Amino acid sequence: MNDFAQLAQRVERALKLTTPPVAVAFRDTVATGVGTPHVPVPAGCSFWEQGARTTVATNAEDHKHCSIGLHTHGLADTPSNQRHELEVTLGAMQGLDYVRPSEVEALPVMTNRSRQIVYGPLRDSTERPCVVLLFARASQGLILSEALTRVDGEMPLAMGRPACALIPEVVNRSRSASSLGCCGARAYLDALSDDIMLWGLFGARLKEYVDAIETFAKANLILDQFHALRRAAIESGETPTVEQSLARLK
């Protein structure tokens, strides 16, 4: 088992993830020995779900149905019609007052243009990913926020639309962040159900994050028991001290 397989196993076990961690890597050269998409997808975020199952190398043509994703990810060789597609898309959103020009300008975008984006299960990675995506429930998000704050030294940013902006935010700022997703991603991804949000872990600090996640997962498990016992005792009329509640854990 390689290092990334071990890290994937550890984080899946600590958080009890139902969707495996997805490794995202930007490449200047074409990956060899990696499969390419067989069917078109409506948006680049669709590859996140595919990447939880198998490794796939994508280029601008594979992302052509999502002008916003192409904009945030800055893929080289973008089809010539994409500028028009982006303008039409943003025009429609601005017409709904869903997004304003100043908000578009503030969107995180990749500062370097790449030829490929490779998505795949973290457990199968052979090189360090740029970002690792996690699909997590609220209780898992509690552990993640505590762990990432310890490693990064600041609370992770909670982002909104578009969900794809999470990846350049993490890469450009070299820190982890979370995303509530967007209506597009929630329409295209079955894994992004109503009780799930996204987390993007900065690949260069992955081991540190996993170490911290394990620490906080274990601590939360014990503290959950402490609070459950204390609640039951107090609601039944008892008046235990903290020391007495701690003693019951033993």
PEHULIN-V951106 format. One record per pair of residues at least 12 apart in sequence whose C-alpha atoms are under 7 Angstrom apart, sorted by the first residue. I is the first residue (numbers start at 1). J is the second residue. D is the distance in whole Angstrom. If there is no record, write none. Layout:
i = <I/I>
j = <J/J>
d = <D/D>
This chain:
i = <4/4/4/5/5/5/7/7/8/8/8/11/14/14/14/15/15/17/19/19/20/20/21/21/21/21/21/21/22/22/22/22/22/22/22/22/22/22/23/23/23/23/23/23/23/23/24/24/24/24/24/24/24/24/25/25/25/25/25/25/26/26/26/26/26/27/27/27/27/28/28/28/29/30/31/34/34/34/35/35/35/36/36/36/37/37/40/42/42/43/43/43/44/44/44/45/45/46/46/47/48/49/49/51/51/51/52/52/53/53/54/54/55/55/55/56/56/56/57/57/57/57/58/58/58/59/59/59/60/60/60/60/61/61/67/67/67/68/69/71/72/72/72/72/72/72/73/73/73/74/74/74/75/75/75/76/76/76/107/108/108/108/109/109/110/110/128/129/130/130/130/131/131/131/131/131/132/132/132/132/133/133/133/133/134/134/134/135/135/135/135/136/136/136/137/137/137/143/143/143/144/147/147/147/147/148/148/151/151/152/156/156/156/157/157/158/158/158/158/159/159/159/160/160/160/160/161/161/162/162/163/163/163/163/166/166/167/170/170/171/174/175/176/176/176/177/177/177/178/178/178/179/179/179/180/180/181/181/226/226/226/230>
j = <122/123/125/122/123/124/207/210/21/122/123/210/213/214/217/140/217/136/52/135/52/121/52/121/122/132/133/134/48/51/52/119/120/121/122/132/133/134/119/120/121/122/129/131/132/133/117/118/119/120/129/130/131/132/117/118/119/129/130/131/114/116/117/118/130/114/115/116/117/114/115/116/115/116/57/55/56/57/55/56/57/56/57/58/56/58/62/65/66/63/65/66/63/66/69/164/185/188/189/119/119/189/191/119/120/121/120/121/120/121/120/121/119/120/121/118/119/120/116/117/118/119/116/117/118/115/116/117/75/76/77/78/78/79/82/85/86/86/164/109/108/109/110/164/165/168/109/110/168/109/110/113/113/114/115/113/114/115/165/165/168/169/165/168/168/172/203/203/171/202/203/167/200/201/202/203/200/201/202/203/198/199/200/201/198/199/200/196/197/198/199/196/197/198/195/196/197/213/216/217/213/209/212/213/216/176/209/208/209/175/176/177/178/177/178/177/178/179/180/178/179/180/179/180/181/182/181/182/181/182/179/181/182/185/179/200/200/200/202/202/202/202/200/201/202/199/200/201/198/199/200/197/198/199/197/198/197/198/245/246/249/245>
d = <6/5/6/7/4/6/7/7/7/6/5/6/7/6/6/6/7/7/7/6/5/7/6/6/6/6/6/5/7/6/5/7/6/5/5/5/5/7/6/5/6/5/6/6/5/6/7/6/5/7/5/6/5/6/6/5/7/5/5/7/6/6/5/6/7/6/6/5/6/5/5/7/6/6/7/7/6/6/7/5/6/5/5/6/6/7/7/5/7/6/6/5/5/6/6/7/6/6/6/7/7/7/7/5/4/6/6/5/7/6/5/6/6/4/7/6/5/6/6/6/4/6/5/5/6/6/5/6/6/7/6/5/7/7/6/6/5/6/6/7/6/4/6/7/6/7/6/5/7/7/6/5/5/5/6/5/6/5/7/6/6/5/7/5/5/7/6/5/7/6/5/7/6/5/5/5/6/5/7/6/7/6/5/6/6/5/7/6/6/5/7/5/6/6/6/5/6/7/6/6/6/6/5/5/6/7/6/7/6/6/6/5/7/5/6/6/5/5/7/6/4/6/6/5/6/6/6/5/7/5/6/4/5/7/6/7/7/7/6/7/6/5/6/5/5/6/5/7/6/4/6/6/5/6/5/6/7/7/7/7/7/6>
